Amino acid sequence: MERKLLNLLLSLCIASLPFLFKGTKMRENLVIFFSKGVIATLIDAYVVGTKKIEYPVRPIPKIFKTNIIYDMLFFPILSVIWVKISYNDKLLKILLKSLIFSVPMSIGQWFMEKNTRLFKWNKWSPFHTFASVSFTLFTIRGLVGLLKIVDRFKGKQNITEN
């Protein structure tokens, strides 16, 4: 059953990619996607290395101790979607919209940990998931805010040069 769930998740992630990277903000979306992949992989490597979480069933288990589908596809895709829906929002709305992602993710992981062999939590809880998902979402959102400032600054420079 776990392999089927991982194959379903992989299929859904791959099918969603063309829809996420179209439009005018493709550069930002790619930066978000790859940045979140790096952040998620680093955090997961630490968490698995300290034996807080184990992934008994995972892709390419001889090479990776983490679940690369989560780290390099699923979480980055969710971050791209989250930034898209919160792109022009102020801080309060961003905080509220982050709950749309972090709460279901925490509940979903808790349910999966209890009912599948995809996760094994040793020193972990839904609150840890909530905190780590929220932290990475806000880190990525901060990066997008920085990109917006840089783009505005570059736009002003181009106007004064012409």
Backbone as ProteinMPNN parsed JSONL, in Angstrom:
{"seq_chain_A": "MERKLLNLLLSLCIASLPFLFKGTKMRENLVIFFSKGVIATLIDAYVVGTKKIEYPVRPIPKIFKTNIIYDMLFFPILSVIWVKISYNDKLLKILLKSLIFSVPMSIGQWFMEKNTRLFKWNKWSPFHTFASVSFTLFTIRGLVGLLKIVDRFKGKQNITEN", "coords_chain_A": {"N_chain_A": [[0.819, -1.196, 0.0], [1.971, 1.261, 0.765], [3.867, 1.789, -1.218], [2.166, 2.189, -3.386], [0.862, 4.522, -2.539], [3.055, 6.299, -2.54], [3.7, 6.233, -5.28], [1.329, 7.309, -6.316], [1.441, 9.902, -5.185], [3.808, 10.811, -6.396], [2.995, 10.765, -9.103], [0.893, 12.665, -9.068], [2.339, 14.947, -8.36], [4.132, 15.238, -10.539], [2.283, 15.57, -12.598], [1.219, 18.038, -11.896], [3.226, 19.894, -12.296], [3.527, 21.231, -14.95], [1.43, 23.091, -14.814], [2.085, 24.772, -12.764], [4.321, 26.207, -13.509], [3.817, 28.049, -15.501], [3.179, 31.204, -17.046], [3.807, 34.659, -16.071], [5.475, 34.846, -13.862], [7.448, 32.901, -13.828], [10.199, 32.676, -13.298], [10.396, 33.429, -10.575], [8.781, 31.385, -9.493], [10.324, 29.13, -10.083], [12.595, 29.692, -8.538], [11.43, 29.618, -5.992], [10.564, 26.933, -5.95], [13.001, 25.412, -6.194], [14.479, 26.46, -4.051], [12.89, 25.796, -1.825], [13.061, 23.034, -2.062], [15.774, 22.607, -1.442], [15.89, 23.623, 1.206], [13.975, 21.958, 2.512], [15.164, 19.447, 2.114], [17.59, 19.737, 3.524], [16.663, 20.197, 6.177], [15.198, 17.832, 6.586], [17.223, 15.92, 6.3], [18.748, 16.473, 8.57], [16.842, 15.931, 10.601], [16.282, 13.221, 10.157], [18.861, 12.234, 10.441], [19.312, 12.677, 13.159], [17.612, 10.886, 14.144], [14.927, 11.46, 14.706], [12.827, 11.148, 13.018], [11.905, 8.479, 10.898], [11.892, 6.955, 7.677], [10.496, 4.285, 6.785], [9.486, 3.127, 4.391], [10.466, 4.212, 1.358], [11.463, 6.03, -1.606], [14.222, 4.849, -3.518], [15.895, 3.598, -1.403], [18.497, 2.723, -0.82], [20.167, 4.784, -1.361], [19.074, 7.226, -0.408], [18.135, 8.423, 2.792], [16.051, 9.921, 3.452], [12.727, 10.895, 2.373], [12.603, 11.502, -0.822], [10.6, 12.282, -2.562], [8.801, 13.782, -1.033], [10.539, 15.832, -0.126], [11.741, 16.984, -2.439], [9.797, 17.341, -4.344], [6.929, 17.339, -3.493], [6.707, 19.14, -1.143], [8.041, 21.473, -2.232], [6.261, 22.046, -4.386], [3.885, 22.614, -3.004], [4.757, 24.931, -1.733], [5.119, 26.706, -3.875], [2.461, 26.956, -4.701], [1.389, 28.08, -2.365], [2.741, 30.552, -2.209], [1.756, 31.692, -4.536], [-0.977, 32.032, -3.871], [-0.776, 33.812, -1.81], [0.571, 36.021, -2.655], [0.143, 38.867, -2.989], [-0.669, 39.632, -0.495], [-1.03, 41.075, 2.814], [0.7, 40.889, 6.022], [-1.017, 39.715, 8.07], [-2.981, 38.299, 6.598], [-1.271, 36.565, 5.254], [-0.295, 35.052, 7.39], [-2.694, 33.793, 8.207], [-3.338, 32.357, 5.867], [-1.211, 30.643, 5.808], [-1.92, 28.746, 7.622], [-3.693, 27.194, 6.213], [-2.079, 25.417, 4.929], [-0.165, 24.401, 6.799], [-1.624, 23.27, 8.981], [-3.38, 21.167, 7.835], [-1.266, 19.622, 6.781], [0.102, 18.802, 9.079], [-1.882, 17.294, 10.411], [-2.386, 15.389, 8.432], [0.144, 14.098, 8.219], [0.293, 13.042, 10.791], [-1.881, 11.247, 10.732], [-1.012, 9.546, 8.652], [1.311, 8.551, 9.818], [0.273, 7.012, 11.858], [-1.199, 5.095, 10.451], [0.197, 4.018, 8.289], [3.33, 2.834, 6.906], [4.917, 4.871, 6.079], [6.027, 6.963, 7.555], [7.884, 7.075, 10.573], [7.668, 8.214, 13.651], [9.896, 9.124, 16.075], [11.011, 11.0, 17.937], [9.19, 13.071, 17.496], [6.317, 15.036, 16.562], [2.924, 16.063, 15.676], [3.036, 18.793, 16.173], [5.702, 19.473, 15.798], [5.85, 19.046, 13.059], [4.031, 21.018, 12.21], [5.427, 23.339, 13.064], [7.827, 23.135, 11.574], [6.907, 23.113, 8.906], [5.605, 25.593, 8.823], [7.781, 27.305, 9.395], [9.44, 26.863, 7.124], [7.707, 27.685, 5.091], [7.409, 30.444, 5.682], [10.049, 31.235, 5.459], [10.529, 30.864, 2.731], [8.588, 32.628, 1.774], [9.623, 35.008, 2.702], [11.934, 35.116, 1.134], [10.738, 35.497, -1.355], [9.618, 38.016, -0.918], [11.989, 39.479, -0.708], [12.952, 39.131, -3.344], [10.984, 40.585, -4.698], [11.558, 43.175, -3.79], [14.149, 43.525, -4.84], [13.546, 43.369, -7.584], [11.933, 45.679, -7.836], [13.819, 47.635, -7.208], [15.667, 47.247, -9.297], [14.006, 47.954, -11.411], [13.653, 50.707, -10.942], [16.261, 51.576, -11.304], [16.627, 51.053, -14.028], [14.864, 52.906, -15.138], [16.035, 55.377, -14.426], [18.427, 55.207, -15.814], [17.724, 55.37, -18.466]], "CA_chain_A": [[0.0, 0.0, 0.0], [2.824, 2.44, 0.858], [4.436, 2.043, -2.558], [1.085, 2.756, -4.204], [0.69, 5.919, -2.107], [4.19, 7.077, -3.043], [3.534, 6.352, -6.737], [0.242, 8.262, -6.537], [1.973, 11.232, -4.882], [4.748, 11.154, -7.463], [2.21, 11.044, -10.312], [0.204, 13.95, -8.885], [3.346, 16.016, -8.384], [4.61, 15.408, -11.914], [1.174, 16.108, -13.399], [0.955, 19.439, -11.548], [4.35, 20.772, -12.64], [3.313, 22.164, -16.069], [0.474, 24.137, -14.457], [2.7, 25.679, -11.806], [5.424, 26.985, -14.055], [3.439, 28.856, -16.652], [2.848, 32.569, -16.671], [4.837, 35.69, -16.051], [6.347, 34.737, -12.7], [8.102, 31.605, -13.899], [11.504, 32.761, -12.623], [10.131, 33.374, -9.132], [8.281, 30.054, -9.153], [11.461, 28.207, -10.106], [13.408, 30.004, -7.357], [10.683, 29.084, -4.849], [10.58, 25.476, -6.031], [14.319, 24.862, -5.893], [14.864, 26.878, -2.693], [12.159, 24.956, -0.872], [13.654, 21.704, -2.15], [17.035, 22.618, -0.689], [15.581, 23.799, 2.633], [13.309, 20.746, 3.005], [16.141, 18.359, 2.132], [18.523, 19.967, 4.633], [15.97, 19.972, 7.445], [14.873, 16.412, 6.687], [18.471, 15.181, 6.53], [19.07, 16.664, 9.984], [15.844, 15.25, 11.424], [16.507, 11.784, 9.999], [20.173, 11.958, 11.009], [19.193, 12.662, 14.618], [16.665, 9.789, 14.42], [13.624, 11.936, 15.167], [11.886, 10.571, 12.057], [12.42, 7.472, 9.965], [11.037, 6.663, 6.533], [10.699, 2.857, 6.491], [9.231, 2.903, 2.97], [10.838, 5.443, 0.661], [12.097, 5.774, -2.906], [15.673, 4.68, -3.592], [16.337, 3.529, -0.003], [19.935, 2.467, -0.68], [20.885, 6.046, -1.547], [18.488, 8.3, 0.399], [17.487, 8.068, 4.059], [14.845, 10.743, 3.516], [11.8, 10.637, 1.283], [12.907, 12.557, -1.788], [9.362, 12.775, -3.185], [8.33, 14.87, -0.17], [11.498, 16.932, -0.026], [12.128, 17.625, -3.701], [8.643, 17.593, -5.215], [5.675, 17.685, -2.826], [6.815, 20.384, -0.378], [8.273, 22.623, -3.121], [5.04, 22.363, -5.131], [2.983, 23.306, -2.075], [5.274, 26.281, -1.497], [4.802, 27.518, -5.056], [1.018, 27.243, -4.622], [1.169, 28.983, -1.241], [3.203, 31.891, -2.581], [0.813, 32.215, -5.528], [-2.232, 32.495, -3.262], [-0.524, 34.861, -0.812], [1.569, 36.896, -3.262], [-0.112, 40.294, -2.768], [-1.3, 39.798, 0.81], [-0.318, 41.657, 3.956], [1.187, 39.909, 6.984], [-2.082, 38.973, 8.756], [-3.545, 37.333, 5.644], [-0.237, 35.556, 5.006], [-0.327, 34.164, 8.558], [-3.909, 32.974, 8.143], [-3.246, 31.43, 4.741], [-0.224, 29.601, 6.108], [-2.627, 27.69, 8.347], [-4.32, 26.322, 5.215], [-1.094, 24.411, 4.547], [0.535, 23.755, 7.912], [-2.528, 22.449, 9.805], [-3.663, 19.89, 7.176], [-0.035, 18.836, 6.648], [0.361, 18.201, 10.386], [-2.896, 16.26, 10.638], [-2.15, 14.338, 7.44], [1.305, 13.309, 8.606], [-0.071, 12.283, 11.991], [-2.72, 10.138, 10.276], [-0.173, 8.617, 7.883], [2.239, 7.889, 10.736], [-0.493, 6.019, 12.62], [-1.866, 4.098, 9.61], [1.048, 3.489, 7.219], [4.75, 2.727, 7.257], [5.63, 5.94, 5.373], [6.757, 7.721, 8.58], [7.953, 6.552, 11.939], [8.067, 9.317, 14.499], [10.545, 8.719, 17.318], [11.011, 12.194, 18.793], [8.506, 13.999, 16.608], [4.872, 15.119, 16.792], [2.288, 16.983, 14.728], [3.462, 20.169, 16.454], [6.978, 19.641, 15.114], [5.531, 19.199, 11.635], [3.44, 22.346, 12.065], [6.485, 24.348, 13.2], [8.794, 23.069, 10.465], [6.23, 23.545, 7.679], [5.412, 27.049, 8.93], [9.095, 27.94, 9.273], [9.915, 26.841, 5.736], [6.818, 28.536, 4.282], [7.744, 31.85, 5.917], [11.383, 31.465, 4.904], [10.347, 31.015, 1.286], [7.816, 33.867, 1.54], [10.598, 36.085, 2.895], [12.766, 35.142, -0.067], [9.936, 36.119, -2.416], [9.58, 39.443, -0.591], [13.302, 40.016, -1.087], [12.983, 39.194, -4.81], [10.128, 41.701, -5.11], [12.297, 44.409, -3.519], [15.23, 43.594, -5.825], [12.938, 43.697, -8.877], [11.542, 47.086, -7.798], [15.059, 48.411, -7.248], [16.179, 47.151, -10.662], [13.109, 48.738, -12.263], [13.967, 52.123, -10.735], [17.565, 51.825, -11.922], [16.45, 51.072, -15.483], [14.186, 54.148, -15.492], [16.99, 56.488, -14.314], [19.477, 55.057, -16.822], [17.206, 55.714, -19.804]], "C_chain_A": [[0.866, 1.264, 0.0], [3.431, 2.8, -0.493], [3.391, 2.663, -3.477], [0.838, 4.217, -3.839], [1.821, 6.804, -2.621], [4.108, 7.267, -4.551], [2.42, 7.324, -7.086], [0.722, 9.686, -6.281], [2.937, 11.701, -5.96], [4.008, 11.527, -8.743], [1.502, 12.389, -10.217], [1.179, 15.124, -8.954], [3.818, 16.286, -9.812], [3.527, 16.006, -12.799], [0.924, 17.586, -13.11], [2.041, 20.395, -12.02], [4.079, 21.704, -13.825], [2.368, 23.321, -15.728], [1.083, 25.171, -13.516], [3.699, 26.633, -12.433], [5.074, 27.682, -15.359], [3.134, 30.268, -16.163], [4.061, 33.465, -16.558], [5.831, 35.546, -14.905], [7.083, 33.399, -12.674], [9.45, 31.619, -13.175], [11.329, 32.665, -11.116], [9.673, 31.992, -8.708], [9.405, 29.023, -9.139], [12.381, 28.435, -8.904], [12.737, 29.437, -6.105], [10.811, 27.563, -4.813], [11.935, 24.911, -5.603], [14.802, 25.257, -4.497], [14.173, 26.018, -1.644], [12.692, 23.533, -0.895], [14.933, 21.6, -1.344], [16.752, 22.707, 0.809], [14.962, 22.526, 3.209], [14.288, 19.578, 3.104], [17.118, 18.515, 3.288], [17.875, 19.694, 5.987], [15.678, 18.483, 7.631], [16.118, 15.565, 6.938], [18.89, 15.301, 8.001], [18.136, 15.843, 10.874], [16.02, 13.732, 11.342], [17.851, 11.395, 10.62], [20.172, 11.899, 12.525], [18.137, 11.665, 15.086], [15.348, 10.245, 15.045], [12.509, 11.359, 14.297], [12.63, 9.51, 11.256], [11.405, 7.327, 8.844], [11.251, 5.201, 6.158], [10.472, 2.503, 5.023], [9.481, 4.225, 2.262], [11.449, 5.077, -0.686], [13.622, 5.7, -2.759], [16.296, 4.59, -2.185], [17.828, 3.275, 0.18], [20.749, 3.751, -0.779], [20.397, 7.119, -0.574], [17.872, 7.752, 1.677], [16.214, 8.878, 4.263], [13.927, 10.344, 2.368], [11.927, 11.774, 0.267], [11.662, 13.07, -2.506], [8.805, 13.923, -2.355], [9.24, 16.081, -0.285], [11.71, 17.687, -1.329], [10.98, 17.872, -4.663], [7.446, 18.13, -4.443], [5.751, 19.012, -2.073], [7.135, 21.588, -1.264], [7.031, 23.026, -3.921], [4.055, 23.093, -4.228], [3.453, 24.73, -1.797], [4.99, 27.208, -2.665], [3.326, 27.908, -5.02], [0.75, 28.261, -3.52], [1.598, 30.406, -1.575], [2.245, 32.506, -3.605], [-0.457, 32.754, -4.87], [-2.023, 33.603, -2.235], [0.37, 35.972, -1.361], [1.37, 38.375, -2.928], [-0.718, 40.586, -1.395], [-0.385, 40.497, 1.81], [-0.059, 40.56, 4.991], [0.073, 39.079, 7.628], [-2.695, 37.918, 7.833], [-2.544, 36.223, 5.332], [-0.222, 34.552, 6.156], [-1.535, 33.235, 8.513], [-3.835, 31.947, 7.008], [-2.204, 30.345, 4.977], [-0.879, 28.442, 6.856], [-3.321, 26.712, 7.405], [-3.383, 25.19, 4.827], [-0.522, 23.668, 5.749], [-0.378, 22.873, 8.771], [-2.888, 21.141, 9.092], [-2.424, 19.0, 7.007], [0.261, 18.119, 7.96], [-0.619, 17.062, 10.668], [-2.684, 15.086, 9.685], [-0.955, 13.471, 7.789], [1.027, 12.479, 9.851], [-0.889, 11.059, 11.598], [-1.884, 9.093, 9.54], [0.8, 7.873, 8.804], [1.527, 6.787, 11.517], [-0.967, 4.853, 11.745], [-1.031, 3.523, 8.473], [2.466, 3.325, 7.755], [5.565, 3.794, 6.521], [6.499, 6.767, 6.326], [6.835, 6.87, 9.833], [8.505, 7.678, 12.788], [8.664, 8.772, 15.792], [10.513, 9.854, 18.327], [10.349, 13.323, 18.011], [7.022, 13.977, 16.917], [4.253, 16.003, 15.712], [2.704, 18.441, 14.949], [4.823, 20.471, 15.823], [6.76, 19.84, 13.612], [4.97, 20.587, 11.373], [4.521, 23.424, 12.096], [7.433, 24.316, 12.008], [8.165, 23.495, 9.144], [6.045, 25.062, 7.696], [6.731, 27.791, 8.75], [9.554, 27.984, 7.818], [9.017, 27.682, 4.829], [7.188, 30.009, 4.446], [9.14, 32.19, 5.41], [11.285, 31.704, 3.403], [9.591, 32.299, 0.975], [8.708, 35.083, 1.737], [11.524, 36.23, 1.698], [12.018, 35.801, -1.228], [9.815, 37.619, -2.172], [10.876, 40.134, -0.967], [13.426, 40.137, -2.608], [12.136, 40.352, -5.335], [10.843, 43.044, -4.909], [13.41, 44.596, -4.542], [14.669, 43.971, -7.201], [12.507, 45.165, -8.938], [12.762, 47.987, -7.912], [15.647, 48.394, -8.657], [15.324, 47.964, -11.623], [13.379, 50.22, -12.15], [15.301, 52.471, -11.369], [17.425, 51.921, -13.435], [15.793, 52.365, -15.936], [15.185, 55.308, -15.453], [18.102, 56.416, -15.338], [19.013, 55.487, -18.202], [16.972, 57.151, -19.96]], "O_chain_A": [[0.54, 2.234, -0.684], [3.5, 3.973, -0.861], [3.702, 3.562, -4.258], [0.628, 5.054, -4.718], [1.583, 7.92, -3.082], [4.414, 8.348, -5.053], [2.542, 8.086, -8.045], [0.441, 10.585, -7.075], [2.887, 12.854, -6.386], [4.363, 12.507, -9.398], [1.507, 13.166, -11.173], [0.873, 16.164, -9.537], [3.892, 17.439, -10.238], [3.81, 16.849, -13.651], [0.464, 18.314, -13.989], [1.794, 21.596, -12.131], [4.378, 22.893, -13.717], [2.492, 24.409, -16.29], [0.639, 26.318, -13.479], [3.898, 27.743, -11.939], [5.933, 27.881, -16.218], [2.863, 30.477, -14.98], [5.181, 33.085, -16.9], [6.935, 36.084, -14.985], [7.31, 32.834, -11.604], [9.793, 30.647, -12.502], [12.035, 31.905, -10.453], [10.119, 31.476, -7.683], [9.432, 28.142, -8.279], [12.888, 27.478, -8.319], [13.402, 28.842, -5.257], [11.127, 26.98, -3.776], [12.001, 24.03, -4.746], [15.468, 24.465, -3.83], [14.804, 25.566, -0.688], [12.767, 22.888, 0.15], [15.15, 20.613, -0.642], [17.318, 21.944, 1.592], [15.375, 22.062, 4.273], [14.246, 18.809, 4.064], [17.443, 17.537, 3.961], [18.468, 19.037, 6.843], [15.888, 17.939, 8.715], [16.072, 14.601, 7.702], [19.339, 14.323, 8.6], [18.585, 15.148, 11.786], [15.917, 13.04, 12.355], [17.963, 10.344, 11.251], [20.949, 11.15, 13.117], [17.807, 11.604, 16.27], [14.73, 9.511, 15.816], [11.398, 11.113, 14.768], [13.823, 9.635, 10.979], [10.21, 7.548, 9.038], [12.09, 4.897, 5.311], [11.189, 1.669, 4.47], [8.81, 5.224, 2.522], [11.899, 3.948, -0.884], [14.214, 6.421, -1.957], [17.131, 5.42, -1.826], [18.372, 3.584, 1.24], [21.894, 3.798, -0.33], [21.203, 7.839, 0.016], [17.171, 6.74, 1.654], [15.4, 8.567, 5.132], [14.303, 9.556, 1.501], [11.415, 12.873, 0.483], [11.67, 14.192, -3.013], [8.379, 14.935, -2.911], [8.785, 17.202, -0.511], [11.845, 18.91, -1.318], [11.157, 18.536, -5.684], [6.992, 19.245, -4.699], [4.953, 19.913, -2.328], [6.542, 22.649, -1.064], [6.776, 24.216, -4.111], [3.454, 24.085, -4.641], [2.634, 25.635, -1.643], [4.654, 28.375, -2.463], [2.98, 29.061, -5.279], [-0.025, 29.198, -3.713], [0.888, 31.36, -1.256], [1.956, 33.701, -3.548], [-0.96, 33.807, -5.261], [-2.981, 34.263, -1.832], [0.875, 36.787, -0.588], [2.339, 39.066, -2.614], [-1.226, 41.684, -1.167], [0.839, 40.509, 1.676], [-0.543, 39.437, 4.848], [0.201, 37.858, 7.726], [-2.902, 36.776, 8.243], [-2.932, 35.067, 5.164], [-0.145, 33.345, 5.929], [-1.412, 32.034, 8.753], [-4.23, 30.795, 7.186], [-2.3, 29.254, 4.415], [-0.446, 27.295, 6.738], [-3.518, 25.546, 7.747], [-3.839, 24.116, 4.436], [-0.405, 22.443, 5.723], [0.06, 21.823, 9.242], [-2.719, 20.077, 9.689], [-2.521, 17.775, 7.08], [0.634, 16.946, 7.95], [-0.216, 15.989, 11.116], [-2.79, 13.927, 10.086], [-1.019, 12.247, 7.674], [1.477, 11.338, 9.952], [-0.623, 9.956, 12.076], [-2.032, 7.895, 9.779], [1.078, 6.693, 8.588], [2.117, 5.745, 11.802], [-1.123, 3.738, 12.243], [-1.495, 2.632, 7.761], [2.751, 3.64, 8.911], [6.775, 3.638, 6.355], [7.58, 7.218, 5.948], [5.957, 6.052, 10.107], [9.671, 8.052, 12.66], [7.999, 8.037, 16.521], [10.037, 9.679, 19.448], [10.911, 14.411, 17.89], [6.52, 13.001, 17.476], [4.97, 16.619, 14.924], [2.719, 19.23, 14.005], [5.068, 21.589, 15.369], [7.396, 20.684, 12.982], [5.381, 21.258, 10.427], [4.531, 24.319, 11.251], [7.803, 25.368, 11.487], [8.814, 24.167, 8.342], [6.301, 25.734, 6.697], [6.792, 28.79, 8.033], [10.005, 29.024, 7.337], [9.507, 28.324, 3.9], [7.272, 30.741, 3.46], [9.385, 33.316, 4.976], [11.887, 32.638, 2.873], [9.92, 32.989, 0.01], [8.571, 36.078, 1.025], [11.859, 37.345, 1.298], [12.602, 36.571, -1.991], [9.899, 38.408, -3.112], [10.863, 41.25, -1.486], [13.948, 41.134, -3.108], [12.516, 41.021, -6.296], [10.746, 43.938, -5.75], [13.6, 45.698, -5.057], [15.251, 44.798, -7.903], [12.69, 45.824, -9.962], [12.738, 48.986, -8.63], [16.081, 49.433, -9.154], [15.846, 48.592, -12.544], [13.339, 50.931, -13.154], [15.454, 53.562, -11.919], [18.043, 52.784, -14.059], [16.122, 52.879, -17.005], [15.183, 56.143, -16.358], [18.672, 57.445, -15.704], [19.822, 55.923, -19.021], [16.539, 57.593, -21.024]]}, "name": "protein", "num_of_chains": 1, "seq": "MERKLLNLLLSLCIASLPFLFKGTKMRENLVIFFSKGVIATLIDAYVVGTKKIEYPVRPIPKIFKTNIIYDMLFFPILSVIWVKISYNDKLLKILLKSLIFSVPMSIGQWFMEKNTRLFKWNKWSPFHTFASVSFTLFTIRGLVGLLKIVDRFKGKQNITEN"}
